[in-house]
Each structure stands twice: as C-alpha cells, then as structure tokens.
Amino acid sequence: MGKKILLDKINIPGIKTYQVYRDNGGYAAVEKALTMDPDAITEEVKTSGLRGRGGAGFPTGLKWSFLDKKSGKPRHLVCNADESEPGTFKDRYLMEHIPHLLIEGMIVSSFALGANSSYIYIRGEYMWVFKILERAIKEAYEAGWLGKNIKGSGYNLDLYVHCGAGAYICGEETALLESLEGKRGNPRMKPPFPAVSGLWGNPTVVNNVESIASVPWIVLNSGEEYAKIGNGRSTGTKLISASGHCRKPGVYEIELGLTVDEFMNSDEYLGGMMDGRPLKAIVPGGSSVPILPQHLIFKTAEGTDRLMTYESLADGGFATGSALGSGGFIVYNDTACIVRNTWNFARFYAHESCGQCSPCREGTGWLEKVLHRIEIGLGREEDIELLWSIQSKIEGNTICPLGDAAAWPVAAAIRHFRDEFEYHIRFPEKIKNRNHFVDEPFEKVKHMLQKQSI
Amino acid sequence: METKSTNYKQTINFTPELITRLNELLTHYPADKKKSALLPVLHEVQDAHDNWLSVELQEKVAEFLELKPIEVFEVVTFYTMYNQKPVGKYMFEFCSTSCCMLRGSDDLIDYTCVKLGIQPGQTTPDGMFSVAAVQCLGACGYAPMMQIGDYYHEHLTPQKIDQIIEDCKAGKIIIHDK
C-alpha cells in the first residue's frame, strides 16, 4: 500500500463537512502556519521538491519565491481548478470529496504569500462541485478560519470560488486570469509573468488544486519529510486519473516512483485490462502528452523499468518517451483505432483554440480536417507528411502551450502508429462503415470534402 | 449585424431574488472591478431565464454591470456554456471526447438521437429535450456520461438513457439545486 497524503482521509464518513474534517486533524496546518514566518513556509515548500501538479511540473516553491513582494500592491493566490484536459478528472475528485483540504491549503499558501484575497477558479461544468466548495468556504468562515484576524493572528483572508463557463484554454494561467477579470480567455504574452503582474495587474501566484492541497501536509510534516517520498526529483505523491480500457478506472494516489507495470496490473490500482484484451497503448499524462505504444509502456528505450515519475515517463524525449503531465492515464486495448483517437484529440484542440495566434487557430483546424478525412476513408497518400508538416509548424510558435498540446499527440501517433494511418489511406473500403459521429450522411461529407482543398 | 437570438422572444425578469444574488456576487471582487463578476452573473441570469441569453438579456446584464454591451457579447460568444438561442428544458450534453468515445459515447449519442427523433444540436418540437455533443467534461473514468443542468450522469447505457428520459418526463430529474 503506497503512502497517501491527499486521499488518506477520503473514506471517513462525513469528511466533506467541516466538523468531521476538523475532528480528524483538519486545519492543524493553518494553526501551525500562523505561528511561522511566511517566508519559512515558502522554504519548506521549496525543500519538499513539490512540482506543479497541473501538468507543467514547475517547482511550486520556486514559483512562490518569484512573487513580487516589494511593489506595495495587493497580492493574490489563484487556485487553478479549471480541469479540462481529456483524461484528467483528479481535481474534481479531491474537491468533491474533501473540499476543506483545498481550503486549508489555500489559507496556508495565501498566508505564505501575503495574499489577503484569493480565488478558486473552477470550470463551469463542475457546478455541483462549485456548490460543495461554496458550502465548505461558508463553514470555514463561520469557524473563524477565513475573514478578519484569523484566530487572533492579525492575518486577514477572503476566499472566493469563481466559476468559468466552458473553455479549456482557461486552464492556461494567464487565460484564467483574463477570464477571472470577466473577459475572453485569451492567454497573455509573458513576460510579465503573473508573479509580477497577474490578477488586475497585481502580483499573483496561480497553482493547481492538487499542488495547493499538498501544502498542509508539508507544513505539518516538513518539506524534508515530503522529499523522502517519491523518487529522485519526483518527490511526494501524485493523483492519477485512469480511464479507457482498464479494469478499474478511477482516481488513485500513488507514490511517485511506482513502476508503470505495477500501476497497470496490480489489484491495488488498475487491475489489468478490461475484458482481458491485449494492451495496445497508453497516454500517461492527459491528452496533450505523446502516446506510448505497447513496447515502450513498461520499459524505457534503454530497457529499464519505466516508472511513474516525471523523468522516467519522459525518458529519451518524445521519440521514446512521454510525460507525466496532469496524470490523466488513458489505456487503449487492441480494438482502439489510433487514427480515430488522434482525430478525436485534434477535434478537441481545434474546438478549444482561443483563436488568438494564427498557427494555432489555423493549424489545429487543419490537423482536424486532414485527420477527419483519413479517418473516414478519404485520405490521400501525401496526408501523413502534410500532418507532420502542420504539427511541426504549430509547435513552439504560439503564445501559450495549447499549440504544443495539439501538435504532440499527432506527432507521436504518426511516429509510433504510422502503419495505421497508411492502412486508412490505402484501404478506405475497410473503414467506411465506421463512419460514426459525422453529423452529415457519409456521401454528403464525401462530396463536401472533395470540393475542398484542405 | 443581426444575431440569431433576435429571432426568438425572451421575457426579461430580474426578480428581487435574482438581483440580491447578483449583488452578493459583486461583493467577491473589488468595487472598481465589477466586470470580474461577469461570468458568474451570466450563469445566474441564464439559469433564471430558461437557460439561454438573448441579445436583449445580454444588454440588460451590461447595464447591470455598467459595461458596454460588446463586452458582454464577446464573452457570451467565447464560452460554450452560454446558450444564444432557446434550448430544451432538459439539455443532454454528451461528452464525445476520447475516453468517452472509447467507452461507446458515439453509439449512445446515436441511440438517444434516434429515440428522441432529433440530431445533435437540435431540440424536440415540444421543447422538452435538446441533445448536444460537447468536449471533455472531466468524467473520463466514469464514461460514457452526459451533463444535465448542474449534474453529471455517468456510466451510461441505453437502458439508463431510457430511464433518464422517463424520469425527465415525470419531472424527477434535478437540473439546478438552488
């Protein structure tokens, strides 16, 4: 049984409520933090090696240390709960089942940063979770953990939950801030970074739900203890959300360093494949990270065991590796069509592009259209090279990482499953009857596509 | 340019209860940053007006928040959760992204559409049901799934869809829990 620090209390009946959470040690980290020097808390988080759990993996303590504390402007902590990456549903689980853990983390982190008004920005679709958080925040105010002069410390904090309205791009931190200011979620150019000019131009730290929820444990037990968990630079535990063709989809907390094999096949975690069918591929970190084919899932290119760590999953770069990302672990069995899956991802990114940069606005739509025609049996011989060319021109050429996120899955699918694309193009009659999810009848679509030059 | 919603009539009704809630939302932001309340305000106003926002209603929101109408229009057209034309009382929003697709969402959407006699994006003539295929809803481990109002319905099967439709007709499905 792996160490649990986020979900260790999840099965306690009533843990969603303030009183049960408090009776089980809740808010002890706030009590301790209020007696500490705020900078010492940041040092503990630095020592812990905690890395941002939203996908980028940037060291959390280092991010905090960039916050401009000398400007004299108000400072803010904004929790990024705009979880929208396909395959990822871990933050929802945490907020839904143990909302006070996030609130406790927000209070401790806000205190460390000297923030007096903080926000949890949650995706609009999670409306029932929004209401759970609102209720929990109200309880925390009533118990004196929020508001003015918290527990006689002289520290004031107001915490609000703010809902988005359906836009994946708002998971990007500067797009999130734009949205929180009541605007379209168009990412901002960086620099300036939010640590200098964030919400309403004030110094701001944006952290993921899971990162913030890890802070109370670090404060209570020390950064040094946290750093002892995990493997190398991948310290601590990580929530992994598993989906697809595995036997037990769901949210799991693992110690970083577990082997992929154990995570996939042990009964404590995924329990192997659904219906006993062969494993074909996985996407280990949400839709944006490269897909790994069967022969690279359990072993790295060098033949060592592949581990659930930032480093091991990325071993060898994207030619033979992937990324831990957000921990959205998608499992594919031998019936999964990689072309169809890649088209599905491309459609997602084309839909979610904010349209601000040309390579992303035009490129994601172009990828989607070419993949669509290959998928429905109208692909051309030159399409694979065309896809490669388009994705290579998106990657690294946009304001925010959405362009990269759209390009990487396409590149990896071609790199590892080129034969499937060729099969679709060379034997269209074999796949025509699989024309699912096209709003128009197939013949009409075919006619439309033949008239286009895409 | 005429927008689609001008083809439909909508009764605008800012009740005292709604205004109280909107004013409470404004307290979450600095007094000079009223615009920040725009997204939550639009959610509240849409919920109170049959789940859609006509141009006239958007103008009313602009007036309430002391914004230019264009500032509201550009937000409403950017985010997918704001409806610019009337939708059914029960809006079935099926997740159609990869993990749900792997677990059969395409077939389930087809099944529901055939059963209701509509295509994705359409509403039944009686105004009861709309069906939409949407992007990832963050329920990948509980696929296939759909959202109705504030709530998720997960691990769907054709039998569960049948039951949900019956429950909607009987008024048993909660859309918003105020």
Interface residues (C-beta under 8 A of the other chain):
Chain A: E83 S84 E85 P86 G87 T88 F89 R92 R123 G124 E125 Y126 M127 W128 K131 Y160 H162 C163 G164 A165 G166 A167 Y168 S179 L180 E181 G182 K183 R184 G185 W200 S241 A242 S243 G244 H245 P249 G250 V251 S287 G328 I330 Y332 A336 R340 N341 N344 F345 F348 H351 E352 C354 H436 F437 D439
Chain B: H28 P30 K33 K35 S36 A37 L38 L39 P40 L42 H43 E71 E74 V75 F78 Y79 T80 M81 Y82 S96 T97 S98 C99 M101 L102 R103 D106 D107 I109 D110 Q119 P120 G121 A133 V134 Q135 C136 L137 G138 A139 C140 G141 Y142 A143 Q147 G149 D150 Y151 Y152 D177
